Amino acid sequence: MADNVDAELSRESQPDGKNNAINNVLSFVRPRSDRAALEHDGNGVDDDELLQRAVSQINEWKSIPNRASLTSVQQLFHELIRDGGSKMLRDKVVDDIIAAFDTKFGGKRALGGTWTQIAKDVAAEHAQAAREGLDDECPPLTAEQKAEFRDDLWPKLCELAQAPDLLERVVRQVQSRGVVNECELITLIYLAATSRVLDQPINPLVKGASSGGKSHTTKRTLELFPAESVNYLTSSSALSLVYDDQPLAHTVLVVNEANQLQADENSMFSMLLRSLISEGRIVHQTTVEDPDSRTGRRVERIVREGPIALIITTTGELHAENETRMLSFHVSESQEQTRAVIEGLAARAAGTDEGVADLAIWQDFQRWIALGPTDAVIPFAPQIAAKIPPSMVRFRRDVGSLFNFIKASAILHQAQREVDGKGRVVATLDDYKVAYSIFSKVLAETSGQRVTDNVRLVVDLIVQRAAQPTTKPSDSRFARGARLAASPEVVLSSKQIGTLTGIGKSAAHRAVRSAIDGGYLVNNETTRGKPYRLVVGQHIDDAPATLLPHPDTLSTEGGVP
């Protein structure tokens, strides 16, 4: 019986034009629920009692003409779900409604879809109530109430929370959903989203070419988080962040393909985002009409509390005012990764890829984390700070992100960590090892001590071309002198460079610009639109960057060595 509606959904989704009833199913808009209802644990009423309640309600509707409406059906669904109704109950209630009213309120697919959507809304309300209370009139949950919620979730989460390979499981789970490789990016996005519970979350800026997989990987990773904790923006009006009534505090805000931020760094939307990630809140003052005021208007102050974990994907650079507040990460654009993606697509098309697991346990795991503890302490942080050279001003922000990343790892692994007397999770060197693998690369690229794979490909190409003789080989003294002369200009367009390196025109253009900014190449062409006239500048240093201390050099004792 449990899968009856699901099977019917599949049948009714066929384009046969016979299921028009679903078009009559409206979005359910209900009054704000009271606190007691939202804190119902869902285990106090069994399905038999709920079914009797539903049958009684349906019979009452049948006895009074025009008493039943779509809104009343949705209200019944909400009450049943709130009180712990199962999918089996859903099937029985849907069958009873159809038996009583035929398809007046939609077929099985429509009613099943309505139930599913309301179930998601109820879950979101539970999580929001657990996190901070419904509104200013409702006090936040006490420590005892949070502990009770956590205890209810623990039995089904304990194995996952205590798994020694927890992050590896995260990576495998995301890869099973169609992501190829990208282990570092998956780890970065997952821990950045986990850091939403901190006072200062991590804000990744993921860069790469179109079709490079940055948005796809981000989306698949965030599917492991409950829907109420993630907000996606594909486009936005300037003041939407001010007037939206959805909570922002301790959520993840995702801006995919941030063309608006690239086009106008001084836009209101850009400034609001900067305020959210820097100040942790938005304070907006505006004027509204007020007949009782002497001027006919009054000032209204709107405060939107954060903080948020902001994740942006982009094909290019953001303005420095935005970019320096974020953690820049370049996705791989290598031919090896392209080949791996193609093979992964082929495996999925052939039906030989791994099956997709249920994500409910992952989403409940993040709800459990959000209930606390939501802070961590790093005993060995002074050791790390003492060994980082203060070579760039932006390290003041990047190193802060490093420490918050370590804290996020500790909070993720809290079931395997100690908690100090102040209720903070105590980070270990294992948490630093996770951060080291990502931040050693990020900080090296930020400081110019490491270049991306594409920049290295382009510079190597220009070095090779510059070393080629520009005259016909000859044994004459003059020809030998020409070959020993300084590196000549290499005249190539972005398209030609992209073809020769195999990375494509757009990626080649970005790589050339980065190489010029880093001093590795010099462009003597001053006319816009013409091919580059490139000369080799400084050589790329192949020595590994050592901006962060290796984990093996740190002590678990804490303090400065």
C-alpha positions, 0 to 999 in steps of 0.5 A: 500500500505504501507505494500506491500513490508513488506508482500512480504519480508515475502513471499520471505524469505521462503526457496523455492529457487526462490528468488535468485535475492537478492544475487545480491544486493550489499552493497551501497558504495557512495561518501561522501555527502555534508553538505547541503544534510545531514542537509536537514530536510526531510520535504521540498519535498512531496511524489508526487514530489519525485515519479515524480522524480523517475518515470522520472529517471526510464523512462530515464534508460529504454530509454538508454540500459544498463544505469540502474545499481544496483549502480544507483538504490541505488543512487536513493534510497539514494536521495529519502530517504535523501529528506524525502521519506516515506515507501509508496513511497518506495512501489511505486518506488519498484513496478515501478522498477520491472515493468520496469526491472523485477527482474534484481535488485532483487525482492521486498524483495531485493529492500526493504531491500536495501532501509531499509539499506540505510535509516539506513545509512542516519539516522546515517549520520544525527546523526553524522552531528548533533553531531560533523560535518562530517569531519575536513573541516565541522565546528561543528553545532552551538548552534542554529542549534542544538536547531533547530534539538532538536525542530524538534524532541520535538513534538513526544518526549515531553510526554516521556521526561516529564514522571515522571516514565521515568526510570520505562518505560525504564525497562518495555520496555526492559523487554517486549523484553524478559528480566526477572527482572534485573531492576538494570542491565537495569538501569545501562546499560541504564544510562551508555550508556546515559553517553556517552555524558559526558566528562567522561562516565561510564564504567560497567563491568558486571560479571556472569555465562554463560547463566546468562543473562548479554549479553542478558540484555545488548543487549536488553537495548542498542536496545533503542539507535540509531544504530550509537551510539553503536559499538559491538565487539565480537572479534578484532585485536590488532590495530582495534581501531586505524585504524577503520574509524568509529567515537568513540567519545561519542559512546558506545563500547560493548565487550561481553564475554571478554575472550581476556581481561582475557587471556592477560591484557598486549595485545595491545587491552587491553592497547588501551581500558585502554587509551580510558577510562582513557585518553579519546583518543588513540594516536598511532605512527607508521612508514610508507614508504616514498621515499622522507624521508632520511631513507625511512620511516616517523612517522605517528601519529594517534589520535582517539578521545573519550571518550567512554562508555565501557561496558564489560561482562565477566564470570570471573575477569579481570586484576586489571589494567582493572578492577579498571577502570571499575564499577563491577556489578554482575548479580543474579545467584540465583535459584529464578532468574533462575525460573523466567527466565524459566517461562518467556521463557515459557510465550514467547513460549506460546505467552502470553508475552507482545507485542513489541513496536516500538523503534523509539521513544526511539532512537530519544529520545537519539538523542535528548539528544546527541544534548545537553545540555551534562553536569550537575552539582550536588549541593549536591556533597560535602555532599556525598563526606564528608560522604564517608569513604576513605577506599579504593584507588579505591574509587577515581575512583568509586566515580567519576563514582557515580557522573557521574551516577548522571549527566547521570540521570539528563541529561536523565531527563533534561526536568524535571530539571532546567538548570543553567546559564552555560547551565548545567542541575541541578541534584536533589536528585531524581537523587541521589536516582537512583544512591544510589540503585545501587552504595550502592551495588557496593561499598559495594561489591568492599570494601568487606563489602557485598558479592554476593548471591552466596558467601553467599550460599557457605560460609553458606554451609561450615559453616553448614558442619563444624558444623556437628559432625565428630564422631559418637554421644556418651555421652562419655567425649571424643566425647563431646570434639570433637564436641567442637573442632575448625571447621574441614576442609570440603572437597568438589569439585566445582561440589559438592558445585555447586550441593549442593547450586544449583548454578552449578559448574562454579558459585560455583568455582567463589564464592569459589575464592571470599570467599577465597579472602575475607577471609571468607574461607581458602583452605588448599589444595595446589595441583591443581585439587584436591577438596578444603579443606575448613575451615571457616575464618571470618564470613560474617557481616550481618549488611548493609554497610553504605558507601554512605549517605542515600538520606534522610540525604542530603540537596538540598541546596548544599555544605558541611553540 
